[in-house]
């Protein structure tokens, strides 16, 4: 009986690991930012970069604008 429980636990762990790999491949290794998964960069300006992103709950594409790091002032 203990051996059966051990086998079931091992199978559950394997299925869980495979599901995690599947989800990671669906995300495409994109960088997460809150509820958004960033895709390719679609624009760039002097102060920000614009990325094509996908919202987790809404399941639709959107644009996300990320400000560039500010350069320290020169003296």
N, CA, C and O atoms as a Tripos MOL2 file, in Angstrom:
@<TRIPOS>MOLECULE
protein
  300   299    75     0     0
PROTEIN
NO_CHARGES

@<TRIPOS>ATOM
      1 N           0.8160   -1.1880    0.0000 N.3       1 UNK1
      2 CA          0.0000    0.0000    0.0000 C.3       1 UNK1
      3 C           0.8670    1.2620    0.0000 C.2       1 UNK1
      4 O           0.5690    2.2160   -0.7180 O.2       1 UNK1
      5 N           1.9140    1.2720    0.7850 N.am      2 UNK2
      6 CA          2.8250    2.4190    0.8190 C.3       2 UNK2
      7 C           3.5270    2.5500   -0.5350 C.2       2 UNK2
      8 O           3.7190    3.6600   -1.0300 O.2       2 UNK2
      9 N           3.9060    1.4260   -1.1280 N.am      3 UNK3
     10 CA          4.5550    1.4540   -2.4380 C.3       3 UNK3
     11 C           3.6180    2.0430   -3.4960 C.2       3 UNK3
     12 O           4.0620    2.8030   -4.3560 O.2       3 UNK3
     13 N           2.3540    1.7070   -3.4410 N.am      4 UNK4
     14 CA          1.3720    2.2540   -4.3770 C.3       4 UNK4
     15 C           1.2560    3.7630   -4.2470 C.2       4 UNK4
     16 O           1.1860    4.4710   -5.2510 O.2       4 UNK4
     17 N           1.2360    4.2560   -3.0170 N.am      5 UNK5
     18 CA          1.1690    5.7010   -2.7860 C.3       5 UNK5
     19 C           2.4300    6.3880   -3.3090 C.2       5 UNK5
     20 O           2.3620    7.4910   -3.8520 O.2       5 UNK5
     21 N           3.5750    5.7330   -3.1460 N.am      6 UNK6
     22 CA          4.8310    6.2780   -3.6540 C.3       6 UNK6
     23 C           4.8210    6.3540   -5.1790 C.2       6 UNK6
     24 O           5.2860    7.3380   -5.7540 O.2       6 UNK6
     25 N           4.3000    5.3370   -5.8270 N.am      7 UNK7
     26 CA          4.2180    5.3280   -7.2890 C.3       7 UNK7
     27 C           3.2760    6.4290   -7.7760 C.2       7 UNK7
     28 O           3.5850    7.1270   -8.7420 O.2       7 UNK7
     29 N           2.1480    6.5860   -7.1240 N.am      8 UNK8
     30 CA          1.1880    7.6350   -7.5000 C.3       8 UNK8
     31 C           1.8110    9.0230   -7.3150 C.2       8 UNK8
     32 O           1.6270    9.9020   -8.1560 O.2       8 UNK8
     33 N           2.5390    9.2180   -6.2260 N.am      9 UNK9
     34 CA          3.1900   10.5060   -5.9910 C.3       9 UNK9
     35 C           4.2510   10.7860   -7.0500 C.2       9 UNK9
     36 O           4.3750   11.9210   -7.5100 O.2       9 UNK9
     37 N           5.0090    9.7820   -7.4390 N.am     10 UNK10
     38 CA          6.0300    9.9560   -8.4700 C.3      10 UNK10
     39 C           5.4000   10.3020   -9.8180 C.2      10 UNK10
     40 O           5.9160   11.1530  -10.5420 O.2      10 UNK10
     41 N           4.2920    9.6510  -10.1560 N.am     11 UNK11
     42 CA          3.5990    9.9370  -11.4130 C.3      11 UNK11
     43 C           3.0270   11.3590  -11.3870 C.2      11 UNK11
     44 O           3.0990   12.0760  -12.3850 O.2      11 UNK11
     45 N           2.4700   11.7560  -10.2670 N.am     12 UNK12
     46 CA          1.9210   13.1100  -10.1420 C.3      12 UNK12
     47 C           3.0270   14.1600  -10.3000 C.2      12 UNK12
     48 O           2.8170   15.1920  -10.9380 O.2      12 UNK12
     49 N           4.1930   13.8990   -9.7230 N.am     13 UNK13
     50 CA          5.3170   14.8360   -9.8470 C.3      13 UNK13
     51 C           5.7820   14.9310  -11.2990 C.2      13 UNK13
     52 O           6.1040   16.0210  -11.7740 O.2      13 UNK13
     53 N           5.8210   13.8210  -11.9950 N.am     14 UNK14
     54 CA          6.2290   13.8090  -13.4020 C.3      14 UNK14
     55 C           5.2360   14.5750  -14.2700 C.2      14 UNK14
     56 O           5.6350   15.3720  -15.1190 O.2      14 UNK14
     57 N           3.9530   14.3360  -14.0610 N.am     15 UNK15
     58 CA          2.9210   15.0400  -14.8230 C.3      15 UNK15
     59 C           2.9960   16.5400  -14.5480 C.2      15 UNK15
     60 O           2.8570   17.3430  -15.4700 O.2      15 UNK15
     61 N           3.2120   16.9210  -13.3040 N.am     16 UNK16
     62 CA          3.3170   18.3260  -12.9360 C.3      16 UNK16
     63 C           4.5170   18.9820  -13.6180 C.2      16 UNK16
     64 O           4.4060   20.0980  -14.1260 O.2      16 UNK16
     65 N           5.6510   18.3020  -13.6330 N.am     17 UNK17
     66 CA          6.8520   18.8450  -14.2740 C.3      17 UNK17
     67 C           6.6370   19.0070  -15.7800 C.2      17 UNK17
     68 O           7.0640   20.0050  -16.3600 O.2      17 UNK17
     69 N           5.9880   18.0480  -16.4070 N.am     18 UNK18
     70 CA          5.7140   18.1500  -17.8430 C.3      18 UNK18
     71 C           4.7610   19.2950  -18.1500 C.2      18 UNK18
     72 O           4.9230   19.9790  -19.1600 O.2      18 UNK18
     73 N           3.7770   19.5110  -17.2980 N.am     19 UNK19
     74 CA          2.8360   20.6110  -17.4860 C.3      19 UNK19
     75 C           3.5490   21.9560  -17.3570 C.2      19 UNK19
     76 O           3.2600   22.8840  -18.1130 O.2      19 UNK19
     77 N           4.4700   22.0670  -16.4120 N.am     20 UNK20
     78 CA          5.2360   23.3000  -16.2490 C.3      20 UNK20
     79 C           6.0760   23.5840  -17.4930 C.2      20 UNK20
     80 O           6.1470   24.7310  -17.9350 O.2      20 UNK20
     81 N           6.7120   22.5640  -18.0620 N.am     21 UNK21
     82 CA          7.4910   22.7450  -19.2830 C.3      21 UNK21
     83 C           6.5970   23.2000  -20.4340 C.2      21 UNK21
     84 O           6.9950   24.0470  -21.2340 O.2      21 UNK21
     85 N           5.4030   22.6450  -20.5180 N.am     22 UNK22
     86 CA          4.4670   23.0240  -21.5660 C.3      22 UNK22
     87 C           4.0560   24.4890  -21.4130 C.2      22 UNK22
     88 O           4.0080   25.2230  -22.4010 O.2      22 UNK22
     89 N           3.7640   24.9150  -20.2030 N.am     23 UNK23
     90 CA          3.3660   26.3080  -19.9690 C.3      23 UNK23
     91 C           4.5100   27.2710  -20.2790 C.2      23 UNK23
     92 O           4.2780   28.3380  -20.8480 O.2      23 UNK23
     93 N           5.7410   26.9120  -19.9120 N.am     24 UNK24
     94 CA          6.8850   27.7630  -20.2070 C.3      24 UNK24
     95 C           7.0900   27.9000  -21.7090 C.2      24 UNK24
     96 O           7.4220   28.9830  -22.1920 O.2      24 UNK24
     97 N           6.8950   26.8140  -22.4540 N.am     25 UNK25
     98 CA          7.0650   26.8910  -23.9030 C.3      25 UNK25
     99 C           5.9630   27.7260  -24.5370 C.2      25 UNK25
    100 O           6.2090   28.4010  -25.5360 O.2      25 UNK25
    101 N           4.7520   27.6990  -23.9810 N.am     26 UNK26
    102 CA          3.6590   28.5280  -24.4990 C.3      26 UNK26
    103 C           3.9490   30.0110  -24.2850 C.2      26 UNK26
    104 O           3.5730   30.8440  -25.1100 O.2      26 UNK26
    105 N           4.6100   30.3380  -23.1900 N.am     27 UNK27
    106 CA          4.9500   31.7270  -22.9280 C.3      27 UNK27
    107 C           6.0830   32.2010  -23.8200 C.2      27 UNK27
    108 O           6.2760   33.4040  -23.9990 O.2      27 UNK27
    109 N           6.8200   31.2790  -24.3710 N.am     28 UNK28
    110 CA          7.9080   31.6480  -25.2530 C.3      28 UNK28
    111 C           9.0910   32.2520  -24.5250 C.2      28 UNK28
    112 O           9.9180   32.9290  -25.1360 O.2      28 UNK28
    113 N           9.1800   32.0180  -23.2440 N.am     29 UNK29
    114 CA         10.2970   32.5700  -22.4880 C.3      29 UNK29
    115 C          10.2180   34.0810  -22.3400 C.2      29 UNK29
    116 O          11.2180   34.7260  -22.0220 O.2      29 UNK29
    117 N           9.0400   34.6510  -22.5670 N.am     30 UNK30
    118 CA          8.8730   36.0980  -22.4800 C.3      30 UNK30
    119 C           9.0540   36.6040  -21.0630 C.2      30 UNK30
    120 O           8.8220   35.8870  -20.0900 O.2      30 UNK30
    121 N           9.4720   37.8460  -20.9700 N.am     31 UNK31
    122 CA          9.6700   38.4730  -19.6680 C.3      31 UNK31
    123 C           8.3150   38.8640  -19.0980 C.2      31 UNK31
    124 O           7.4960   39.4610  -19.7960 O.2      31 UNK31
    125 N           8.0770   38.5340  -17.8480 N.am     32 UNK32
    126 CA          6.8100   38.8540  -17.1920 C.3      32 UNK32
    127 C           6.9290   40.2100  -16.5040 C.2      32 UNK32
    128 O           7.9530   40.5540  -15.9140 O.2      32 UNK32
    129 N           5.8430   40.9580  -16.6060 N.am     33 UNK33
    130 CA          5.7600   42.2560  -15.9660 C.3      33 UNK33
    131 C           4.3460   42.3920  -15.4370 C.2      33 UNK33
    132 O           3.4500   42.8310  -16.1570 O.2      33 UNK33
    133 N           4.1420   42.0180  -14.1820 N.am     34 UNK34
    134 CA          2.8010   42.0130  -13.6110 C.3      34 UNK34
    135 C           1.9290   40.9980  -14.3220 C.2      34 UNK34
    136 O           2.2920   39.8260  -14.4110 O.2      34 UNK34
    137 N           0.7860   41.4280  -14.8260 N.am     35 UNK35
    138 CA         -0.1400   40.5290  -15.5250 C.3      35 UNK35
    139 C           0.1880   40.4190  -17.0130 C.2      35 UNK35
    140 O          -0.5660   39.8040  -17.7670 O.2      35 UNK35
    141 N           1.3040   41.0080  -17.4430 N.am     36 UNK36
    142 CA          1.6620   41.0260  -18.8600 C.3      36 UNK36
    143 C           2.8860   40.1530  -19.1210 C.2      36 UNK36
    144 O           3.7810   40.0340  -18.2840 O.2      36 UNK36
    145 N           2.8970   39.5460  -20.3140 N.am     37 UNK37
    146 CA          4.0680   38.8270  -20.8020 C.3      37 UNK37
    147 C           4.5670   39.6020  -22.0060 C.2      37 UNK37
    148 O           3.8710   39.7180  -23.0140 O.2      37 UNK37
    149 N           5.7850   40.1350  -21.8960 N.am     38 UNK38
    150 CA          6.3250   40.9580  -22.9630 C.3      38 UNK38
    151 C           6.7870   40.0900  -24.1240 C.2      38 UNK38
    152 O           7.3660   39.0220  -23.9290 O.2      38 UNK38
    153 N           6.5240   40.5620  -25.3200 N.am     39 UNK39
    154 CA          6.9780   39.9000  -26.5330 C.3      39 UNK39
    155 C           8.0830   40.7140  -27.1750 C.2      39 UNK39
    156 O           9.0080   41.1680  -26.5020 O.2      39 UNK39
    157 N           7.9770   40.8960  -28.4860 N.am     40 UNK40
    158 CA          9.0240   41.6150  -29.2190 C.3      40 UNK40
    159 C           8.8640   43.1230  -29.0510 C.2      40 UNK40
    160 O           7.7760   43.6290  -28.7760 O.2      40 UNK40
    161 N           9.9830   43.8220  -29.2260 N.am     41 UNK41
    162 CA          9.9520   45.2800  -29.1610 C.3      41 UNK41
    163 C           9.3830   45.8000  -30.4740 C.2      41 UNK41
    164 O           9.8330   45.3950  -31.5460 O.2      41 UNK41
    165 N           8.4020   46.6900  -30.4050 N.am     42 UNK42
    166 CA          7.7660   47.2060  -31.6190 C.3      42 UNK42
    167 C           8.0710   48.6800  -31.8520 C.2      42 UNK42
    168 O           7.6980   49.2310  -32.8870 O.2      42 UNK42
    169 N           8.7400   49.3210  -30.9050 N.am     43 UNK43
    170 CA          9.0830   50.7220  -31.0930 C.3      43 UNK43
    171 C          10.0830   51.1910  -30.0600 C.2      43 UNK43
    172 O          10.2690   50.5670  -29.0160 O.2      43 UNK43
    173 N          10.7280   52.3150  -30.3780 N.am     44 UNK44
    174 CA         11.7100   52.8700  -29.4520 C.3      44 UNK44
    175 C          11.7330   54.3760  -29.6390 C.2      44 UNK44
    176 O          11.6780   54.8820  -30.7600 O.2      44 UNK44
    177 N          11.8150   55.0710  -28.5340 N.am     45 UNK45
    178 CA         11.9060   56.5250  -28.5710 C.3      45 UNK45
    179 C          13.0620   56.9810  -27.7090 C.2      45 UNK45
    180 O          13.8660   56.1720  -27.2470 O.2      45 UNK45
    181 N          13.1400   58.2760  -27.4980 N.am     46 UNK46
    182 CA         14.2220   58.8220  -26.6960 C.3      46 UNK46
    183 C          14.1180   58.4650  -25.2280 C.2      46 UNK46
    184 O          15.1340   58.3710  -24.5390 O.2      46 UNK46
    185 N          12.8920   58.2620  -24.7350 N.am     47 UNK47
    186 CA         12.7010   58.0100  -23.3120 C.3      47 UNK47
    187 C          12.1730   56.6180  -22.9760 C.2      47 UNK47
    188 O          12.2110   56.2110  -21.8150 O.2      47 UNK47
    189 N          11.6760   55.8710  -23.9860 N.am     48 UNK48
    190 CA         11.0230   54.5980  -23.6720 C.3      48 UNK48
    191 C          11.1060   53.6240  -24.8380 C.2      48 UNK48
    192 O          11.3570   54.0050  -25.9820 O.2      48 UNK48
    193 N          10.8870   52.3530  -24.5090 N.am     49 UNK49
    194 CA         10.7310   51.2820  -25.4930 C.3      49 UNK49
    195 C           9.2920   50.7840  -25.4130 C.2      49 UNK49
    196 O           8.7000   50.7420  -24.3340 O.2      49 UNK49
    197 N           8.7320   50.4050  -26.5630 N.am     50 UNK50
    198 CA          7.3670   49.8900  -26.6090 C.3      50 UNK50
    199 C           7.4200   48.4310  -27.0310 C.2      50 UNK50
    200 O           8.0610   48.0790  -28.0220 O.2      50 UNK50
    201 N           6.7390   47.5900  -26.2640 N.am     51 UNK51
    202 CA          6.7390   46.1510  -26.5090 C.3      51 UNK51
    203 C           5.3320   45.6510  -26.8020 C.2      51 UNK51
    204 O           4.3530   46.1520  -26.2490 O.2      51 UNK51
    205 N           5.2470   44.6650  -27.6710 N.am     52 UNK52
    206 CA          4.0010   43.9360  -27.8560 C.3      52 UNK52
    207 C           3.8910   42.9810  -26.6810 C.2      52 UNK52
    208 O           4.8320   42.2380  -26.4010 O.2      52 UNK52
    209 N           2.7650   42.9870  -25.9920 N.am     53 UNK53
    210 CA          2.5980   42.1650  -24.7950 C.3      53 UNK53
    211 C           1.2490   41.4630  -24.8460 C.2      53 UNK53
    212 O           0.4090   41.7550  -25.6970 O.2      53 UNK53
    213 N           1.0630   40.5430  -23.9310 N.am     54 UNK54
    214 CA         -0.2030   39.8110  -23.8240 C.3      54 UNK54
    215 C          -0.6260   39.8170  -22.3540 C.2      54 UNK54
    216 O           0.1640   39.4920  -21.4680 O.2      54 UNK54
    217 N          -1.8750   40.1880  -22.1120 N.am     55 UNK55
    218 CA         -2.4230   40.2210  -20.7610 C.3      55 UNK55
    219 C          -2.8990   38.8220  -20.3830 C.2      55 UNK55
    220 O          -3.5630   38.1570  -21.1780 O.2      55 UNK55
    221 N          -2.5660   38.3740  -19.1760 N.am     56 UNK56
    222 CA         -2.9100   37.0230  -18.7270 C.3      56 UNK56
    223 C          -4.4150   36.7770  -18.6760 C.2      56 UNK56
    224 O          -4.8900   35.7630  -19.1880 O.2      56 UNK56
    225 N          -5.1660   37.6820  -18.0730 N.am     57 UNK57
    226 CA         -6.6000   37.4580  -17.8880 C.3      57 UNK57
    227 C          -7.4220   37.8180  -19.1140 C.2      57 UNK57
    228 O          -8.3590   37.1020  -19.4670 O.2      57 UNK57
    229 N          -7.0800   38.9240  -19.7640 N.am     58 UNK58
    230 CA         -7.8640   39.3790  -20.9060 C.3      58 UNK58
    231 C          -7.5680   38.5880  -22.1740 C.2      58 UNK58
    232 O          -8.3800   38.5680  -23.0990 O.2      58 UNK58
    233 N          -6.4020   37.9330  -22.2190 N.am     59 UNK59
    234 CA         -6.0090   37.0950  -23.3610 C.3      59 UNK59
    235 C          -6.0600   37.8700  -24.6690 C.2      59 UNK59
    236 O          -6.5530   37.3730  -25.6820 O.2      59 UNK59
    237 N          -5.5430   39.0990  -24.6330 N.am     60 UNK60
    238 CA         -5.5020   39.8680  -25.8700 C.3      60 UNK60
    239 C          -4.1880   40.6470  -25.9260 C.2      60 UNK60
    240 O          -3.5850   40.9490  -24.8970 O.2      60 UNK60
    241 N          -3.7600   40.9640  -27.1490 N.am     61 UNK61
    242 CA         -2.5060   41.7050  -27.2840 C.3      61 UNK61
    243 C          -2.6740   43.1600  -26.8590 C.2      61 UNK61
    244 O          -3.7620   43.7310  -26.9460 O.2      61 UNK61
    245 N          -1.5950   43.7300  -26.4070 N.am     62 UNK62
    246 CA         -1.5870   45.1280  -26.0020 C.3      62 UNK62
    247 C          -0.1700   45.6670  -26.1640 C.2      62 UNK62
    248 O           0.7670   44.8990  -26.3790 O.2      62 UNK62
    249 N          -0.0160   46.9540  -26.0640 N.am     63 UNK63
    250 CA          1.3020   47.5750  -26.1080 C.3      63 UNK63
    251 C           1.6630   48.0310  -24.6960 C.2      63 UNK63
    252 O           0.8290   48.5760  -23.9740 O.2      63 UNK63
    253 N           2.9020   47.8030  -24.3220 N.am     64 UNK64
    254 CA          3.3920   48.2240  -23.0150 C.3      64 UNK64
    255 C           4.6080   49.1170  -23.2430 C.2      64 UNK64
    256 O           5.5410   48.7440  -23.9550 O.2      64 UNK64
    257 N           4.5850   50.2870  -22.6360 N.am     65 UNK65
    258 CA          5.6710   51.2470  -22.7750 C.3      65 UNK65
    259 C           6.5160   51.2270  -21.5020 C.2      65 UNK65
    260 O           6.0040   51.4480  -20.4050 O.2      65 UNK65
    261 N           7.7960   50.9630  -21.6550 N.am     66 UNK66
    262 CA          8.7100   50.9210  -20.5150 C.3      66 UNK66
    263 C           9.7150   52.0500  -20.6320 C.2      66 UNK66
    264 O          10.4350   52.1590  -21.6250 O.2      66 UNK66
    265 N           9.7560   52.8870  -19.6080 N.am     67 UNK67
    266 CA         10.7080   53.9890  -19.6030 C.3      67 UNK67
    267 C          12.1260   53.4590  -19.4770 C.2      67 UNK67
    268 O          12.3830   52.4970  -18.7530 O.2      67 UNK67
    269 N          13.0430   54.1010  -20.1930 N.am     68 UNK68
    270 CA         14.4590   53.7380  -20.1110 C.3      68 UNK68
    271 C          15.0230   54.2680  -18.7990 C.2      68 UNK68
    272 O          14.5120   55.2460  -18.2550 O.2      68 UNK68
    273 N          16.0740   53.6310  -18.2880 N.am     69 UNK69
    274 CA         16.7000   54.1480  -17.0600 C.3      69 UNK69
    275 C          17.2440   55.5620  -17.3060 C.2      69 UNK69
    276 O          17.7740   55.8650  -18.3750 O.2      69 UNK69
    277 N          17.1000   56.3960  -16.3090 N.am     70 UNK70
    278 CA         17.5610   57.7750  -16.4450 C.3      70 UNK70
    279 C          19.0660   57.8400  -16.2760 C.2      70 UNK70
    280 O          19.6140   57.2390  -15.3530 O.2      70 UNK70
    281 N          19.7270   58.5540  -17.1440 N.am     71 UNK71
    282 CA         21.1770   58.7300  -17.0480 C.3      71 UNK71
    283 C          21.4870   59.7110  -15.9180 C.2      71 UNK71
    284 O          20.7410   60.6660  -15.7010 O.2      71 UNK71
    285 N          22.5740   59.4780  -15.2080 N.am     72 UNK72
    286 CA         22.9290   60.4270  -14.1260 C.3      72 UNK72
    287 C          23.3140   61.7740  -14.7400 C.2      72 UNK72
    288 O          23.8800   61.8250  -15.8320 O.2      72 UNK72
    289 N          23.0070   62.8560  -14.0380 N.am     73 UNK73
    290 CA         23.3440   64.1810  -14.5770 C.3      73 UNK73
    291 C          24.8530   64.3820  -14.6900 C.2      73 UNK73
    292 O          25.6140   63.9130  -13.8430 O.2      73 UNK73
    293 N          25.2750   65.0720  -15.7280 N.am     74 UNK74
    294 CA         26.7050   65.3650  -15.8870 C.3      74 UNK74
    295 C          27.0020   66.7310  -15.3020 C.2      74 UNK74
    296 O          26.1570   67.6260  -15.3170 O.2      74 UNK74
    297 N          28.1980   66.8800  -14.7920 N.am     75 UNK75
    298 CA         28.5800   68.1560  -14.1570 C.3      75 UNK75
    299 C          29.4680   68.9470  -15.0500 C.2      75 UNK75
    300 O          29.8890   70.0450  -14.6870 O.2      75 UNK75
@<TRIPOS>BOND
     1     1     2 1
     2     2     3 1
     3     3     4 2
     4     3     5 am
     5     5     6 1
     6     6     7 1
     7     7     8 2
     8     7     9 am
     9     9    10 1
    10    10    11 1
    11    11    12 2
    12    11    13 am
    13    13    14 1
    14    14    15 1
    15    15    16 2
    16    15    17 am
    17    17    18 1
    18    18    19 1
    19    19    20 2
    20    19    21 am
    21    21    22 1
    22    22    23 1
    23    23    24 2
    24    23    25 am
    25    25    26 1
    26    26    27 1
    27    27    28 2
    28    27    29 am
    29    29    30 1
    30    30    31 1
    31    31    32 2
    32    31    33 am
    33    33    34 1
    34    34    35 1
    35    35    36 2
    36    35    37 am
    37    37    38 1
    38    38    39 1
    39    39    40 2
    40    39    41 am
    41    41    42 1
    42    42    43 1
    43    43    44 2
    44    43    45 am
    45    45    46 1
    46    46    47 1
    47    47    48 2
    48    47    49 am
    49    49    50 1
    50    50    51 1
    51    51    52 2
    52    51    53 am
    53    53    54 1
    54    54    55 1
    55    55    56 2
    56    55    57 am
    57    57    58 1
    58    58    59 1
    59    59    60 2
    60    59    61 am
    61    61    62 1
    62    62    63 1
    63    63    64 2
    64    63    65 am
    65    65    66 1
    66    66    67 1
    67    67    68 2
    68    67    69 am
    69    69    70 1
    70    70    71 1
    71    71    72 2
    72    71    73 am
    73    73    74 1
    74    74    75 1
    75    75    76 2
    76    75    77 am
    77    77    78 1
    78    78    79 1
    79    79    80 2
    80    79    81 am
    81    81    82 1
    82    82    83 1
    83    83    84 2
    84    83    85 am
    85    85    86 1
    86    86    87 1
    87    87    88 2
    88    87    89 am
    89    89    90 1
    90    90    91 1
    91    91    92 2
    92    91    93 am
    93    93    94 1
    94    94    95 1
    95    95    96 2
    96    95    97 am
    97    97    98 1
    98    98    99 1
    99    99   100 2
   100    99   101 am
   101   101   102 1
   102   102   103 1
   103   103   104 2
   104   103   105 am
   105   105   106 1
   106   106   107 1
   107   107   108 2
   108   107   109 am
   109   109   110 1
   110   110   111 1
   111   111   112 2
   112   111   113 am
   113   113   114 1
   114   114   115 1
   115   115   116 2
   116   115   117 am
   117   117   118 1
   118   118   119 1
   119   119   120 2
   120   119   121 am
   121   121   122 1
   122   122   123 1
   123   123   124 2
   124   123   125 am
   125   125   126 1
   126   126   127 1
   127   127   128 2
   128   127   129 am
   129   129   130 1
   130   130   131 1
   131   131   132 2
   132   131   133 am
   133   133   134 1
   134   134   135 1
   135   135   136 2
   136   135   137 am
   137   137   138 1
   138   138   139 1
   139   139   140 2
   140   139   141 am
   141   141   142 1
   142   142   143 1
   143   143   144 2
   144   143   145 am
   145   145   146 1
   146   146   147 1
   147   147   148 2
   148   147   149 am
   149   149   150 1
   150   150   151 1
   151   151   152 2
   152   151   153 am
   153   153   154 1
   154   154   155 1
   155   155   156 2
   156   155   157 am
   157   157   158 1
   158   158   159 1
   159   159   160 2
   160   159   161 am
   161   161   162 1
   162   162   163 1
   163   163   164 2
   164   163   165 am
   165   165   166 1
   166   166   167 1
   167   167   168 2
   168   167   169 am
   169   169   170 1
   170   170   171 1
   171   171   172 2
   172   171   173 am
   173   173   174 1
   174   174   175 1
   175   175   176 2
   176   175   177 am
   177   177   178 1
   178   178   179 1
   179   179   180 2
   180   179   181 am
   181   181   182 1
   182   182   183 1
   183   183   184 2
   184   183   185 am
   185   185   186 1
   186   186   187 1
   187   187   188 2
   188   187   189 am
   189   189   190 1
   190   190   191 1
   191   191   192 2
   192   191   193 am
   193   193   194 1
   194   194   195 1
   195   195   196 2
   196   195   197 am
   197   197   198 1
   198   198   199 1
   199   199   200 2
   200   199   201 am
   201   201   202 1
   202   202   203 1
   203   203   204 2
   204   203   205 am
   205   205   206 1
   206   206   207 1
   207   207   208 2
   208   207   209 am
   209   209   210 1
   210   210   211 1
   211   211   212 2
   212   211   213 am
   213   213   214 1
   214   214   215 1
   215   215   216 2
   216   215   217 am
   217   217   218 1
   218   218   219 1
   219   219   220 2
   220   219   221 am
   221   221   222 1
   222   222   223 1
   223   223   224 2
   224   223   225 am
   225   225   226 1
   226   226   227 1
   227   227   228 2
   228   227   229 am
   229   229   230 1
   230   230   231 1
   231   231   232 2
   232   231   233 am
   233   233   234 1
   234   234   235 1
   235   235   236 2
   236   235   237 am
   237   237   238 1
   238   238   239 1
   239   239   240 2
   240   239   241 am
   241   241   242 1
   242   242   243 1
   243   243   244 2
   244   243   245 am
   245   245   246 1
   246   246   247 1
   247   247   248 2
   248   247   249 am
   249   249   250 1
   250   250   251 1
   251   251   252 2
   252   251   253 am
   253   253   254 1
   254   254   255 1
   255   255   256 2
   256   255   257 am
   257   257   258 1
   258   258   259 1
   259   259   260 2
   260   259   261 am
   261   261   262 1
   262   262   263 1
   263   263   264 2
   264   263   265 am
   265   265   266 1
   266   266   267 1
   267   267   268 2
   268   267   269 am
   269   269   270 1
   270   270   271 1
   271   271   272 2
   272   271   273 am
   273   273   274 1
   274   274   275 1
   275   275   276 2
   276   275   277 am
   277   277   278 1
   278   278   279 1
   279   279   280 2
   280   279   281 am
   281   281   282 1
   282   282   283 1
   283   283   284 2
   284   283   285 am
   285   285   286 1
   286   286   287 1
   287   287   288 2
   288   287   289 am
   289   289   290 1
   290   290   291 1
   291   291   292 2
   292   291   293 am
   293   293   294 1
   294   294   295 1
   295   295   296 2
   296   295   297 am
   297   297   298 1
   298   298   299 1
   299   299   300 2
@<TRIPOS>SUBSTRUCTURE
     1 UNK1         2 RESIDUE 1 A UNK
     2 UNK2         6 RESIDUE 1 A UNK
     3 UNK3        10 RESIDUE 1 A UNK
     4 UNK4        14 RESIDUE 1 A UNK
     5 UNK5        18 RESIDUE 1 A UNK
     6 UNK6        22 RESIDUE 1 A UNK
     7 UNK7        26 RESIDUE 1 A UNK
     8 UNK8        30 RESIDUE 1 A UNK
     9 UNK9        34 RESIDUE 1 A UNK
    10 UNK10       38 RESIDUE 1 A UNK
    11 UNK11       42 RESIDUE 1 A UNK
    12 UNK12       46 RESIDUE 1 A UNK
    13 UNK13       50 RESIDUE 1 A UNK
    14 UNK14       54 RESIDUE 1 A UNK
    15 UNK15       58 RESIDUE 1 A UNK
    16 UNK16       62 RESIDUE 1 A UNK
    17 UNK17       66 RESIDUE 1 A UNK
    18 UNK18       70 RESIDUE 1 A UNK
    19 UNK19       74 RESIDUE 1 A UNK
    20 UNK20       78 RESIDUE 1 A UNK
    21 UNK21       82 RESIDUE 1 A UNK
    22 UNK22       86 RESIDUE 1 A UNK
    23 UNK23       90 RESIDUE 1 A UNK
    24 UNK24       94 RESIDUE 1 A UNK
    25 UNK25       98 RESIDUE 1 A UNK
    26 UNK26      102 RESIDUE 1 A UNK
    27 UNK27      106 RESIDUE 1 A UNK
    28 UNK28      110 RESIDUE 1 A UNK
    29 UNK29      114 RESIDUE 1 A UNK
    30 UNK30      118 RESIDUE 1 A UNK
    31 UNK31      122 RESIDUE 1 A UNK
    32 UNK32      126 RESIDUE 1 A UNK
    33 UNK33      130 RESIDUE 1 A UNK
    34 UNK34      134 RESIDUE 1 A UNK
    35 UNK35      138 RESIDUE 1 A UNK
    36 UNK36      142 RESIDUE 1 A UNK
    37 UNK37      146 RESIDUE 1 A UNK
    38 UNK38      150 RESIDUE 1 A UNK
    39 UNK39      154 RESIDUE 1 A UNK
    40 UNK40      158 RESIDUE 1 A UNK
    41 UNK41      162 RESIDUE 1 A UNK
    42 UNK42      166 RESIDUE 1 A UNK
    43 UNK43      170 RESIDUE 1 A UNK
    44 UNK44      174 RESIDUE 1 A UNK
    45 UNK45      178 RESIDUE 1 A UNK
    46 UNK46      182 RESIDUE 1 A UNK
    47 UNK47      186 RESIDUE 1 A UNK
    48 UNK48      190 RESIDUE 1 A UNK
    49 UNK49      194 RESIDUE 1 A UNK
    50 UNK50      198 RESIDUE 1 A UNK
    51 UNK51      202 RESIDUE 1 A UNK
    52 UNK52      206 RESIDUE 1 A UNK
    53 UNK53      210 RESIDUE 1 A UNK
    54 UNK54      214 RESIDUE 1 A UNK
    55 UNK55      218 RESIDUE 1 A UNK
    56 UNK56      222 RESIDUE 1 A UNK
    57 UNK57      226 RESIDUE 1 A UNK
    58 UNK58      230 RESIDUE 1 A UNK
    59 UNK59      234 RESIDUE 1 A UNK
    60 UNK60      238 RESIDUE 1 A UNK
    61 UNK61      242 RESIDUE 1 A UNK
    62 UNK62      246 RESIDUE 1 A UNK
    63 UNK63      250 RESIDUE 1 A UNK
    64 UNK64      254 RESIDUE 1 A UNK
    65 UNK65      258 RESIDUE 1 A UNK
    66 UNK66      262 RESIDUE 1 A UNK
    67 UNK67      266 RESIDUE 1 A UNK
    68 UNK68      270 RESIDUE 1 A UNK
    69 UNK69      274 RESIDUE 1 A UNK
    70 UNK70      278 RESIDUE 1 A UNK
    71 UNK71      282 RESIDUE 1 A UNK
    72 UNK72      286 RESIDUE 1 A UNK
    73 UNK73      290 RESIDUE 1 A UNK
    74 UNK74      294 RESIDUE 1 A UNK
    75 UNK75      298 RESIDUE 1 A UNK
